[in-house]
């Protein structure tokens, strides 16, 4: 099955034109579909991405609308929408798990205060593909420049989990500076998707 990987759209509909040029079976989105987290933003971006194929997605720190009860009404309008909030879905025999949580940065949504808090959100069972908005530490997919030099904003807990994971892929995002870059943690291919439109086959 051929998946197109995305993250951090932030309402950017220009990606839709590029998707028309690709052959794929489903979309994988690792969070931050919207900019301010409104339900209207979610509705518009999900309708624009509707190619009549499965859209499997988790939220990001900008997607507060996903935490609202009214969001369930949007999901019910389209059987191809599969929202994963610390949950699994199986598509054509492929198991996918989505986790929206990230380390705290200001006062956004789906945030944890410390590394140990990830423990209750990380999957307990096998998944072929992981959708984590939070990238792992130590592999170059989450470093940012600050006034104090280079800073790794990745998660050590996510890294430790991936090092012993049986997953084939971890699609992540959050840190725009590393859009389209990849790394391996053991056998797991970790992709900071962004708008790079990486295609994976499972």
Backbone bond lengths (Angstrom), bond angles and torsions (degrees), N, CA, C in turn:
res aa  C-N    CA-C-N  psi(-1)  N-CA   C-N-CA  omega(-1)  CA-C   N-CA-C  phi
1 X - - - 1.461 - - 1.521 109.01 -
2 X 1.314 117.06 135.91 1.460 122.47 -174.90 1.542 110.14 -103.16
3 X 1.348 115.22 120.34 1.459 122.07 -178.69 1.531 110.44 -112.04
4 X 1.335 116.90 140.12 1.457 121.52 167.94 1.524 107.74 -98.71
5 X 1.337 116.53 130.28 1.461 122.18 -175.69 1.527 110.72 -101.40
6 X 1.329 114.91 134.27 1.459 121.67 -179.35 1.529 110.03 -140.07
7 X 1.309 116.02 160.00 1.464 122.45 166.40 1.524 107.07 -163.13
8 X 1.303 115.81 164.66 1.462 121.80 170.94 1.523 113.72 54.40
9 X 1.329 114.94 48.82 1.465 119.59 176.15 1.524 111.31 -70.28
10 X 1.325 116.83 -37.94 1.468 121.28 -179.56 1.529 111.73 48.13
11 X 1.333 114.58 47.00 1.471 122.63 177.47 1.528 114.53 70.22
12 X 1.319 118.52 10.90 1.466 121.05 -177.44 1.532 109.39 -78.80
13 X 1.311 116.56 102.81 1.464 121.76 -177.09 1.531 113.13 -82.34
14 X 1.320 117.42 -4.02 1.466 119.43 179.66 1.530 111.40 -63.39
15 X 1.331 116.23 -25.34 1.460 119.97 -179.59 1.527 111.68 -65.22
16 X 1.335 116.64 -24.55 1.462 120.70 -177.62 1.525 110.30 -62.15
17 X 1.318 117.80 -42.11 1.469 121.86 178.98 1.521 111.03 -59.03
18 X 1.323 116.69 -40.38 1.465 120.89 -179.94 1.528 110.99 -68.38
19 X 1.325 116.70 -33.12 1.461 119.93 -179.48 1.531 111.60 -65.17
20 X 1.331 117.05 -30.78 1.462 120.40 178.32 1.536 111.66 -61.57
21 X 1.314 117.01 -22.19 1.461 121.33 -177.38 1.523 112.94 -87.71
22 X 1.337 117.15 -5.27 1.460 121.28 -173.61 1.524 111.99 -109.26
23 X 1.315 115.20 152.01 1.457 121.42 171.94 1.528 108.16 -101.97
24 X 1.319 117.12 123.55 1.455 120.26 -178.85 1.526 109.11 -156.83
25 X 1.339 114.14 164.07 1.460 120.72 -179.12 1.516 112.94 -104.22
26 X 1.339 116.97 -24.24 1.458 120.43 -177.47 1.523 109.63 -162.45
27 X 1.339 115.44 160.90 1.459 122.24 175.88 1.518 109.63 -106.40
28 X 1.327 116.08 139.78 1.461 123.01 172.03 1.522 107.43 -117.46
29 X 1.341 117.42 123.60 1.463 120.42 -176.62 1.523 109.19 -126.43
30 X 1.341 116.05 120.33 1.461 122.01 -175.33 1.527 112.69 -97.02
31 X 1.326 116.42 43.48 1.463 120.38 170.11 1.514 116.39 96.00
32 X 1.337 112.83 167.82 1.463 124.61 -176.62 1.526 112.33 56.86
33 X 1.311 114.80 54.68 1.460 120.31 171.98 1.524 109.94 -67.82
34 X 1.343 116.41 -33.80 1.464 121.60 -173.08 1.524 111.28 -114.09
35 X 1.331 114.43 178.38 1.455 120.30 -178.94 1.521 111.95 -106.73
36 X 1.331 116.08 -42.81 1.461 120.30 -176.86 1.528 112.72 -116.48
37 X 1.334 116.70 1.40 1.451 120.60 172.03 1.510 116.63 78.61
38 X 1.341 117.96 19.73 1.460 118.58 -179.53 1.518 110.74 -81.69
39 X 1.324 115.21 155.98 1.461 120.19 177.13 1.526 111.52 -63.82
40 X 1.313 117.41 -35.03 1.463 120.43 179.41 1.523 110.65 -65.45
41 X 1.319 117.32 -40.79 1.464 120.21 175.85 1.524 110.84 -59.16
42 X 1.325 115.92 -45.39 1.460 119.86 179.37 1.520 111.28 -60.72
43 X 1.319 116.03 -45.61 1.467 120.29 -178.78 1.522 110.81 -59.68
44 X 1.325 117.09 -46.03 1.464 121.69 -177.20 1.524 111.20 -64.96
45 X 1.317 117.90 -46.81 1.464 120.29 -176.11 1.523 111.01 -69.15
46 X 1.327 117.55 -38.06 1.463 119.72 179.61 1.525 111.78 -69.83
47 X 1.314 117.33 -36.23 1.469 120.07 175.98 1.524 110.63 -66.23
48 X 1.327 116.82 -38.55 1.472 120.45 179.93 1.524 111.58 -67.02
49 X 1.326 116.68 -30.10 1.467 121.17 -178.49 1.521 112.93 -88.48
50 X 1.308 116.79 2.71 1.463 121.09 -176.54 1.523 110.92 -79.44
51 X 1.329 115.14 101.37 1.458 121.96 176.49 1.520 110.28 -105.43
52 X 1.330 115.62 16.45 1.452 119.98 -176.68 1.519 112.70 74.08
53 X 1.325 116.20 19.09 1.464 122.36 -178.65 1.532 108.70 -125.33
54 X 1.333 117.71 160.59 1.464 119.56 -179.22 1.534 112.51 -58.27
55 X 1.321 114.90 136.74 1.457 122.70 172.56 1.522 106.27 -117.11
56 X 1.320 116.60 107.72 1.457 121.37 -178.93 1.520 106.78 -105.65
57 X 1.319 117.19 121.59 1.459 119.12 -172.70 1.516 112.45 -148.11
58 X 1.326 114.19 152.72 1.447 121.59 168.82 1.518 107.58 -117.09
59 X 1.314 116.61 171.71 1.467 121.00 179.58 1.521 109.84 -89.84
60 X 1.326 114.83 171.20 1.457 122.33 171.72 1.511 109.05 -130.35
61 X 1.308 116.39 -175.07 1.463 120.02 -176.90 1.527 113.30 -67.52
62 X 1.329 118.58 -11.48 1.470 121.68 176.04 1.523 113.14 -97.04
63 X 1.320 117.83 -1.05 1.468 120.99 -170.89 1.527 113.29 -104.41
64 X 1.325 116.05 56.34 1.457 119.63 -179.31 1.512 114.00 -61.79
65 X 1.332 117.03 -24.76 1.461 120.34 179.12 1.513 112.55 -61.05
66 X 1.329 116.62 -27.54 1.465 120.35 -179.94 1.528 111.82 -68.05
67 X 1.320 116.92 -17.97 1.462 120.63 -179.40 1.525 112.42 -90.15
68 X 1.330 117.09 -4.12 1.467 120.59 -177.32 1.526 111.02 -90.46
69 X 1.330 115.84 145.08 1.465 121.01 -179.07 1.526 111.41 -58.96
70 X 1.321 117.64 -34.68 1.458 121.75 -177.56 1.525 112.67 -65.28
71 X 1.341 116.08 -18.76 1.461 119.90 179.88 1.525 111.26 -62.13
72 X 1.332 116.96 -29.82 1.462 120.83 -179.84 1.524 111.37 -60.80
73 X 1.336 117.26 -30.38 1.465 120.85 178.68 1.523 110.56 -66.13
74 X 1.335 116.35 -38.21 1.465 120.37 177.69 1.522 110.08 -64.41
75 X 1.321 116.57 -42.09 1.462 120.73 -179.40 1.519 112.00 -63.17
76 X 1.327 115.91 -35.31 1.457 120.19 -177.56 1.526 112.87 -72.09
77 X 1.333 116.76 -15.88 1.464 119.63 -177.71 1.524 113.02 -76.91
78 X 1.329 117.11 -13.66 1.468 120.17 -174.17 1.531 109.20 -146.92
79 X 1.303 116.49 115.33 1.471 121.24 -178.02 1.521 112.41 -68.92
80 X 1.339 117.67 -11.79 1.463 120.45 178.55 1.529 112.90 -84.60
81 X 1.329 117.91 -7.33 1.461 121.48 179.87 1.522 110.12 -85.87
82 X 1.330 115.81 124.82 1.462 121.49 179.21 1.531 107.99 -128.16
83 X 1.333 115.62 96.68 1.468 120.87 -178.90 1.523 109.40 -90.41
84 X 1.322 116.36 127.93 1.460 121.94 -177.27 1.524 110.24 -115.19
85 X 1.308 115.59 112.42 1.462 121.77 174.78 1.523 107.24 -121.02
86 X 1.345 114.66 91.07 1.462 121.19 -174.63 1.520 110.22 56.25
87 X 1.320 114.33 47.84 1.461 120.81 -175.92 1.533 109.91 -150.31
88 X 1.343 113.64 170.72 1.457 121.95 -175.85 1.528 111.36 -114.19
89 X 1.329 114.93 157.41 1.455 121.56 165.88 1.524 106.99 -143.83
90 X 1.307 116.33 149.20 1.466 120.68 176.74 1.521 108.12 -116.04
91 X 1.323 116.05 123.20 1.459 123.72 -179.97 1.520 108.42 -120.69
92 X 1.335 116.89 115.55 1.470 120.75 -179.43 1.526 112.33 50.58
93 X 1.326 115.80 41.87 1.460 120.66 178.09 1.513 115.15 80.96
94 X 1.333 117.87 0.27 1.471 122.63 -179.81 1.528 108.54 -101.16
95 X 1.329 116.58 123.25 1.461 121.41 -177.70 1.520 110.24 -93.00
96 X 1.335 115.59 130.00 1.468 122.30 -177.10 1.519 108.48 -127.21
97 X 1.332 116.22 136.69 1.464 122.21 178.77 1.519 108.84 -122.39
98 X 1.331 116.94 136.49 1.457 120.98 179.15 1.512 112.74 -119.90
99 X 1.343 116.65 135.55 1.461 123.24 178.08 1.523 109.49 -132.87
100 X 1.345 118.71 114.49 1.456 120.51 -177.24 1.530 114.89 -84.61
101 X 1.311 119.42 -13.53 1.468 121.46 -171.55 1.530 112.88 -65.06
102 X 1.343 114.50 143.78 1.464 121.71 174.00 1.521 108.70 -134.97
103 X 1.326 115.51 162.56 1.461 119.78 173.32 1.525 109.41 -63.49
104 X 1.324 115.95 145.70 1.469 120.32 -173.02 1.514 111.84 -60.65
105 X 1.332 113.88 131.71 1.461 123.47 172.24 1.515 106.56 -142.89
106 X 1.332 116.61 108.36 1.458 121.92 -173.99 1.532 109.63 57.70
107 X 1.313 117.67 -150.85 1.459 120.13 -174.16 1.519 110.38 -119.02
108 X 1.352 115.58 67.62 1.444 120.22 179.06 1.523 109.37 -100.57
109 X 1.316 117.21 -155.90 1.456 120.92 -175.46 1.526 112.00 -106.08
110 X 1.336 115.75 159.40 1.469 123.85 174.05 1.533 111.58 56.03
111 X 1.315 116.23 47.68 1.457 119.32 -176.63 1.524 111.69 -113.64
112 X 1.336 115.17 149.39 1.458 121.45 174.98 1.521 108.38 -114.42
113 X 1.325 116.00 152.69 1.463 120.23 -175.35 1.521 113.67 -87.12
114 X 1.332 116.32 -27.67 1.462 119.16 -178.54 1.522 110.00 -148.15
115 X 1.313 115.42 162.59 1.464 121.59 -175.71 1.532 112.45 -54.59
116 X 1.320 116.53 -40.48 1.469 120.24 -176.70 1.518 111.80 -61.79
117 X 1.324 117.71 -22.85 1.461 121.02 -178.49 1.526 112.62 -68.13
118 X 1.327 117.19 -20.22 1.466 119.91 178.90 1.526 111.74 -66.92
119 X 1.316 116.97 -23.46 1.461 121.26 -173.31 1.520 112.59 -52.93
120 X 1.316 117.53 -40.61 1.469 119.63 -176.52 1.521 113.42 -79.15
121 X 1.332 117.27 -9.04 1.459 120.66 -178.46 1.530 113.66 -106.51
122 X 1.316 117.52 -25.63 1.461 120.39 -179.62 1.530 109.67 -66.25
123 X 1.328 118.03 145.49 1.474 120.64 -174.30 1.523 112.11 -65.26
124 X 1.318 114.33 145.90 1.472 120.84 179.46 1.528 111.49 -100.40
125 X 1.315 117.12 -13.10 1.457 121.65 -179.12 1.528 109.92 -123.26
126 X 1.301 115.98 169.26 1.467 121.17 -177.08 1.527 111.87 -65.65
127 X 1.320 114.61 141.67 1.463 121.87 168.45 1.519 107.30 -138.44
128 X 1.321 116.84 141.04 1.464 120.94 177.27 1.523 111.11 -73.04
129 X 1.345 115.29 -36.94 1.463 121.52 -178.85 1.520 108.65 -129.10
130 X 1.324 116.08 135.49 1.457 122.40 176.01 1.523 109.17 -112.12
131 X 1.332 116.02 132.77 1.464 121.72 172.61 1.523 107.15 -109.52
132 X 1.321 116.95 100.86 1.465 122.68 -179.99 1.527 108.08 -116.37
133 X 1.328 117.47 121.83 1.463 116.90 174.43 1.528 110.27 -66.66
134 X 1.314 116.60 -34.34 1.466 121.96 179.90 1.521 111.63 -80.92
135 X 1.337 118.67 120.77 1.466 120.24 175.80 1.530 111.30 -79.19
136 X 1.325 116.66 159.43 1.460 120.28 177.21 1.523 111.75 -77.43
137 X 1.313 115.00 159.76 1.462 120.77 175.44 1.523 110.28 -83.34
138 X 1.330 115.24 160.38 1.453 120.82 166.17 1.502 117.63 80.25
139 X 1.340 118.52 6.51 1.468 119.15 -179.42 1.531 111.91 -122.95
140 X 1.336 116.39 8.12 1.460 120.10 174.89 1.508 115.88 84.10
141 X 1.340 118.50 8.00 1.463 120.95 -179.01 1.524 112.77 -97.48
142 X 1.334 116.87 1.42 1.469 118.60 -174.65 1.522 112.70 -140.11
143 X 1.328 117.52 18.04 1.457 119.59 179.34 1.528 110.61 -83.73
144 X 1.319 115.54 139.93 1.463 121.52 178.03 1.528 108.43 -133.76
145 X 1.316 115.30 153.65 1.460 120.88 176.94 1.522 109.79 -89.12
146 X 1.320 115.70 136.64 1.454 120.97 176.55 1.525 108.57 -133.89
147 X 1.315 115.89 179.38 1.461 120.17 178.25 1.519 111.72 -63.58
148 X 1.333 116.00 -18.16 1.460 120.89 -178.55 1.531 112.00 -103.07
149 X 1.328 116.23 11.38 1.450 120.74 -179.93 1.511 111.88 104.20
150 X 1.327 116.26 -162.16 1.455 121.39 -177.02 1.525 110.68 -76.26
151 X 1.332 115.36 135.37 1.466 121.21 -176.78 1.518 109.41 -130.89
152 X 1.332 116.70 130.64 1.459 121.50 179.06 1.526 109.04 -89.94
153 X 1.331 116.14 113.06 1.468 121.27 -178.89 1.531 111.66 -93.88
154 X 1.316 116.93 6.97 1.455 121.06 179.30 1.514 112.21 -73.18
155 X 1.322 115.28 167.89 1.457 121.57 -178.16 1.528 111.31 -101.37
156 X 1.325 115.89 128.43 1.458 120.90 175.08 1.525 110.53 -68.80
157 X 1.336 117.21 -34.54 1.462 120.91 179.26 1.524 111.07 -65.73
158 X 1.319 116.29 -41.66 1.468 120.02 177.53 1.521 110.09 -66.41
159 X 1.310 116.66 -40.42 1.472 119.66 177.79 1.526 110.67 -60.24
160 X 1.323 116.94 -48.60 1.464 120.76 -178.69 1.526 110.78 -60.66
161 X 1.320 116.11 -39.25 1.460 119.72 178.72 1.525 110.83 -63.49
162 X 1.313 116.76 -46.60 1.462 120.74 -176.78 1.525 112.22 -66.27
163 X 1.322 116.94 -31.85 1.461 120.15 -179.22 1.522 112.36 -62.17
164 X 1.336 116.53 -25.09 1.471 119.79 179.70 1.524 111.95 -115.69
165 X 1.329 116.99 13.38 1.452 120.94 -176.62 1.526 111.53 -81.07
166 X 1.320 115.17 153.11 1.464 121.01 175.42 1.527 111.47 -97.77
167 X 1.327 117.17 6.78 1.459 120.89 179.93 1.528 110.88 -69.40
168 X 1.326 115.51 155.33 1.464 120.75 176.31 1.535 110.71 -89.30
169 X 1.335 115.15 -36.59 1.460 120.69 -175.97 1.523 110.65 -136.39
170 X 1.324 115.66 146.91 1.459 122.27 166.57 1.522 106.88 -126.95
171 X 1.324 115.92 113.66 1.465 121.36 178.66 1.514 107.11 -96.71
172 X 1.324 116.21 125.43 1.449 121.01 -175.57 1.526 109.85 -134.99
173 X 1.306 116.54 -171.77 1.462 120.91 -178.09 1.507 109.77 -169.82
174 X 1.348 115.58 -129.87 1.471 123.62 171.90 1.528 113.27 77.75
175 X 1.325 117.54 -47.97 1.469 121.10 -177.32 1.523 108.15 -101.86
176 X 1.319 115.73 100.62 1.464 122.11 -170.51 1.524 112.87 -63.91
177 X 1.325 116.43 -28.13 1.462 119.84 -176.65 1.532 113.21 -60.73
178 X 1.332 116.98 -19.28 1.467 120.12 -175.64 1.523 112.41 -114.75
179 X 1.315 116.14 25.74 1.465 121.72 178.25 1.527 111.19 -53.62
180 X 1.327 115.49 128.54 1.455 121.33 176.38 1.514 114.80 83.99
181 X 1.324 118.09 -3.19 1.461 120.62 -179.44 1.532 110.71 -86.60
182 X 1.321 115.59 155.90 1.462 121.42 -176.07 1.521 110.80 -133.81
183 X 1.336 114.26 160.85 1.459 121.24 173.22 1.522 107.44 -155.33
184 X 1.318 116.03 165.38 1.464 120.80 175.13 1.522 109.34 -115.94
185 X 1.320 115.60 136.63 1.456 122.53 168.36 1.522 106.07 -120.29
186 X 1.335 115.78 102.16 1.451 119.11 -169.39 1.521 107.67 61.13
187 X 1.335 117.43 -133.53 1.467 119.96 -179.93 1.525 113.67 -84.15
188 X 1.340 117.17 -2.95 1.470 120.57 -174.66 1.534 110.22 -83.82
189 X 1.314 115.81 122.33 1.462 121.30 175.50 1.522 108.15 -86.40
190 X 1.325 116.33 114.61 1.463 122.30 -176.96 1.528 108.32 -101.56
191 X 1.330 115.76 126.19 1.467 121.29 -176.32 1.519 109.94 -124.00
192 X 1.326 116.77 119.33 1.463 120.65 170.32 1.526 105.86 -83.05
193 X 1.323 116.02 98.43 1.466 120.78 -164.24 1.521 113.60 -71.11
194 X 1.333 117.28 -54.67 1.454 119.27 -172.97 1.523 110.49 54.41
195 X 1.314 115.86 -140.03 1.457 121.61 178.47 1.527 111.37 -103.90
196 X 1.331 115.72 25.94 1.469 120.61 -175.59 1.515 113.18 -75.03
197 X 1.356 116.74 -15.37 1.467 122.07 178.49 1.535 112.26 58.06
198 X 1.332 115.50 42.33 1.464 119.97 175.26 1.522 109.14 -64.45
199 X 1.310 116.00 139.61 1.463 121.26 177.39 1.516 109.31 -110.55
200 X 1.328 116.56 129.32 1.453 121.03 174.72 1.528 108.74 -120.73
201 X 1.305 116.01 153.34 1.464 121.09 177.65 1.513 109.75 -123.14
202 X 1.300 115.81 131.53 1.471 122.08 -179.03 1.518 108.15 -126.90
